Amino acid sequence: MNRSFNLSILCGFLLYALTGVAEEAIETPLEVVSVTPSGDGVSTTFGRITVEFNKPMVALGRSLEGFSGEIPVEVTPGVRCAWRAFETNEYTCFLDDDLEAETTYAIKVLQTAKSLDGSVLGTSREYTFKTALLHVEAETSHWRSLTQPITGLWFSRPVSLDTVLKTVRI
């Protein structure tokens, strides 16, 4: 009898504690903790966009493959990516291609974002970042003749020869 009484007390305590935790979790509003990248001068080869929340959004071990339409995040201009959740409280978009240079991207987290405990964001949040400008460095190290310099050009990101030939005037 003493053993069953102790078990009843333990079960009652656990039920009380878990109910309190659940109520507290729902009372805490869902918030966006961070969005990366952010700011100006973001590398075009950054490779991913991550939205982190203050609560779990995805069940542990759940794959987001095939569920990209359910992700409550919009990126403008649009990007092709694979959404993953390596942490339960974040969504990460792994980009298929580099970001466009000199472009402002808007990340909109929709008001429909819903955590595992059922709390919703309520209002959409928008964040922006801007990718770096193309930076060019030039150095003239040799002269073929008095009127023919040999100049080297270095670019801050990959560029095609066609683009350089169309843009650079000699």
C-alpha positions, 0 to 999 in steps of 0.5 A: 500500500505504501508503494502504491501511495508513493506512486500516486503522489509521484504521478500527481506531482508529474501531472501538476509539473507538466501541466504548469510547463505546458501552460507557461509555454503557451503563455509565452508568445511565439517570437522570431529570435533571429534571421541570418544573414542580416545587414549590408554587404552579405557575401553572394556565396553565403549559402543559406538563410536561417529563421530562428524562433524562441520555441520548437517549430518542428518535431525532433527528427522530422524531415522537411523534404517535400513540405516546403509549401508548409514553411511559413517563410517567404523570400523575395526575390525568390530563391531556389533552396532545400528547407531543413530543420537541424534544430527544432526551433529553426528553419534553414533554406540551403540555397541551390545557387549563389545570391544575386549581387547588389540585391536587397532580399526580404525575408517575411515570416508569415503570421501563420507560423505555429509552434509545436505548443500551438502558439502562433506568431500573430503578425507577419515580421519582415527582415532584410539584408543586402548582398555585397556590391561587386568590388574590382581592384586593378593593378598595372605592374608592367608596361608592354610599351609607353602606350600599352600597360599590362593591367591585372583585375581582381573581382570580389566574386566570380564573373564571366569573361564575357561580362568583363569584355562587355563591361570593361573599356580599354 
